[in-house]
Amino acid sequence: MVLLTASPVNVHPEVWEASRRELTHRCSEFEEVLASVKKKLCDMAGKKFCSILSGNGSLAVEAALQTFTTQTRVHTKGVYSERLEKTGDACCAWNGYVHCETDTGRMNELKNEHPLLLDAVSSFGAVNVNWKSADVICTCGNKALESLCGCAIVLYDDFLVKQSARHPLDVLSYKKNTPCTLNVPAILALDKALDLLKKEDRVLKYKVRADGFVGAIGKCFPLLLPREEMANNILTFKASLEEYKRFHDLMKENGYQIYKYIDNYFLLCTMGWWADEPDYELVESLAGKACDENIC
């Protein structure tokens, strides 16, 4: 099944194989892998430190909020932007920013406002930007990094003032130590996934896929946003609930799993390792069968 979902995503067989090694999080071999993963992520982001917690992108954001901020001024709109809201000491207010809103696929332009806490859960690995413009970057392994679920990632430098976060959400306690049991299979998988990322142009891959799907179903299901405002790895299309259900079932019968329906639209994502690229002519015909005659 090809997963056209925001998470989880299909992963390369080598990623699955890497996750099967049986290691304890306290052994020296695993500590070497963990250090390798952190270095690769820091190199990508241009940051000095990386903390990996057991969890997902939402946990990474919450841990960063608890560790570094007392108040956030949020400059973007959407479901995930609302999660960045935090009230407290206005003298120490941070700027909260969601780079890509997962619920709509809107890609927001990075702002140079400091201190900046960036939710890059759906964009890290999917776009080429200057990540140094953010002071704290929150992401995960199971989206554009194309690895398994279970790694909540926070990247940062060493000048930040720590707040009163309590374990296990204290990001800094994971900086050089392993304070509790980590998701060993997910970290082993992420190490391999980061190596594979270097071997391909993932930004181009997602753009080609996005253009293919927009061309295949865009006549039947209009885009929710202008194409230039939308990410290449998360697409949103307008549809009635009945149209979505028909399209969902037809796609699933043909080996494609699309994402959930929200109000008057649905998500279709382009992330993941696929043995073969989609048959866009087939997808176009399925969309034609699913949508109303007066639309298509």
WOCOR-V873708 format. One line per field, one symbol per residue. ss: DSSP state (~ for helix, > for strand, _ for the rest). phi: phi as a letter, one per 30 degrees, with the letter a starting at -180 (. if undefined). Layout:
ss = ???
phi = ???
This chain:
ss = _>>>________~~~~~~~________~~~~~~~~~~~~~~~~~~___>>>>>>>_~~~~~~~~~~~~__>>>>____~~~~___>___~~~>>>>>>_>_____>>________>>>>___________~~~__>>>>>_________>>>>>>>______________~~~~_________~~~~~~~~~~~~~~~___~~~~~~~~~~~~~~~~_____>___~~~>___>>>>>__~~~~~~~~~~~~~__>>>__>>__>>>>>__________~~~~~~~~~~~______
phi = .ddccdadcdcdeddedddddcbcdcddddddddddddddddddcicdbbcccdlbdddedddddddcccabcccbbkeddddddacldddcdcccbcdbdddbidccddccbbdbccdceccdjcbcbddddcdbccaadcbddhbddkcccbcacccdcdccdceccdeddcdbcbdadcdeedddddedddddedcbcdededddddddddddbdddbdddbeedccddcbcbbdadddddeddedddddcjbcdddcbhcabcbccdjcbdbddddddddddddddddddcc
